[in-house]
Amino acid sequence: MNRTPILVVEDEAEVREMIADYLEAHGFAVLQAADAAAAEARLNEAELVLLDVNMPGESGVSFARRLQARTPRKPLIFVTAIGDTIDRVVGLELGADDYVAKPFDPRELVARIRAVLRRAATAPQPAATRSDLVTMGRCRLDLPACRLTGPDGEPVPLTAMEFDLLSAFARHPNRALSRDQLLDLAHRREAEPFDRSIDIRITRLRRKIEADPAHPQAIRTVRGIGYMFVPG
């Protein structure tokens, strides 16, 4: 059986072993690291990184910055202290695909991991047609290739969840979509109370596709509803 390798980066040995045992029991191959240095050595072996934010030495936030610069498409899930909103916001700003808060239900963790892996899967796609190439601000989104290119033709790094969000907009142009609808269309999970992950990702995407992110024209805010993609 092909077991997807997951890198668990957690400094508390007891917690790390508990997570590893549970994931292995649910069909994953688990790699373990107690700090950023150990995680660096095993990064290429993993298909997804489960990263604790608060670690001794180099923090999870610092490590995530290097991870995203090196392998921006590598799925990443942050583990934060419960109620630590600042860390969650920073994690999403850095391109994390999801986050879970300690203490967490191991069943929820497995569900989140599987959802992120499904989004990150890159099955072979047919050649793009005109309708599969969507102009979004100053960029172009190639839906079959899961690729965003800038005005210079160079690839623009996207996380799996950012691509899903752009894809949802591309398939529903000129239509106001609520945050709940976007969570359902792009993230395939129910909204949580006070979930602001959509707003954070919209801000990040505007920096990538808008000529003037402070005055967005492609992804517009619809007051009282949510957001709308307006093709150029």
Residue pairs with C-beta under 8 A, 6 or more apart in sequence:
1 27
3 27
3 28
3 29
4 27
4 28
4 29
4 47
4 48
4 117
5 28
5 29
5 30
5 31
5 45
5 46
5 47
5 48
6 23
6 28
6 29
6 30
6 31
6 46
6 47
6 48
6 49
6 50
6 113
7 31
7 32
7 33
7 39
7 42
7 43
7 45
7 46
7 48
7 49
7 50
8 16
8 19
8 20
8 23
8 30
8 31
8 32
8 33
8 50
9 33
9 34
9 35
9 36
9 38
9 39
9 49
9 50
9 51
9 52
9 55
9 60
9 63
10 16
10 19
10 32
10 33
10 34
10 50
10 52
10 55
10 79
11 34
11 35
11 52
11 55
11 56
13 34
16 32
16 34
17 32
18 106
19 30
19 50
19 106
19 109
20 30
20 32
22 106
22 109
22 110
23 30
23 109
23 110
23 113
24 30
26 110
28 113
31 42
31 45
31 46
33 39
33 41
33 42
35 55
35 56
35 57
35 58
36 55
36 57
36 58
36 59
36 60
36 62
36 63
37 57
37 58
39 49
39 51
39 63
40 63
43 49
43 67
43 70
43 71
43 74
46 74
47 74
47 75
47 117
47 120
48 74
48 75
48 76
48 77
48 113
48 116
48 117
48 120
49 67
49 74
49 75
49 76
49 77
50 77
50 79
50 109
50 113
51 60
51 63
51 64
51 67
51 76
51 77
51 78
51 79
51 96
52 60
52 79
53 59
53 60
53 61
53 78
53 79
53 80
53 81
53 84
53 87
53 91
54 60
54 81
54 87
55 63
60 78
60 79
61 87
61 90
61 91
61 94
64 76
64 78
64 91
64 94
64 95
64 96
65 94
67 74
67 76
68 76
68 94
68 95
68 157
68 159
72 95
72 157
72 158
72 159
73 120
73 157
73 158
73 159
73 160
75 97
75 116
75 117
75 119
75 120
75 159
75 160
76 95
76 96
76 97
76 159
77 96
77 97
77 98
77 99
77 100
77 112
77 113
77 116
78 87
78 88
78 91
78 96
78 98
78 99
78 100
79 99
79 100
79 101
79 102
79 104
80 87
80 88
80 91
80 99
80 100
80 101
80 102
81 87
81 101
81 102
82 101
82 102
82 103
83 101
84 101
88 99
88 101
89 196
89 200
91 99
92 99
92 197
92 200
92 201
92 204
93 200
93 203
93 204
95 157
95 159
95 162
95 204
96 159
97 116
97 119
97 120
97 159
97 160
97 161
98 112
98 115
98 116
98 161
100 108
100 109
100 112
112 189
115 187
115 188
115 189
116 160
116 161
118 188
119 160
119 161
119 163
119 164
119 187
119 188
120 160
122 146
125 144
125 145
125 146
126 144
127 144
128 142
128 143
128 144
128 145
132 142
132 143
132 144
133 140
133 141
133 142
133 143
134 140
134 141
134 143
134 170
134 231
135 141
135 231
135 232
136 148
136 166
136 169
136 170
136 209
136 218
136 219
136 229
136 231
136 232
137 206
137 209
137 210
137 211
137 216
137 217
137 218
137 219
137 232
138 150
138 151
138 209
138 210
138 211
139 148
139 149
139 150
139 151
139 156
139 208
139 209
140 148
140 149
141 147
141 148
141 166
141 167
141 170
142 148
142 149
143 167
143 170
146 158
146 163
147 155
147 158
148 155
148 156
148 158
148 163
148 166
148 208
148 209
149 155
149 156
150 156
156 208
156 209
158 166
158 208
161 186
161 187
161 201
162 201
162 204
162 205
164 185
164 186
164 187
164 188
165 182
165 186
165 187
165 198
165 201
165 202
165 205
166 205
166 209
167 186
168 177
168 182
168 185
168 186
169 177
169 219
169 227
169 229
170 229
172 185
172 229
173 229
173 230
173 231
174 228
174 229
174 230
174 231
175 228
175 229
176 222
176 225
176 226
176 227
176 228
177 185
177 225
177 226
177 227
177 228
178 225
178 226
179 191
179 195
179 198
179 199
179 226
180 191
181 226
182 198
182 226
182 227
183 189
183 190
183 191
183 195
183 197
183 198
184 190
187 197
198 226
198 227
202 219
202 227
203 213
205 219
206 213
206 216
206 218
206 219
207 213
209 218
209 219
210 216
210 217
210 218
210 219
211 217
217 230
217 232
218 229
218 230
218 231
218 232
219 227
219 228
219 229
219 230
220 227
220 228
220 229
220 230
221 227
222 228
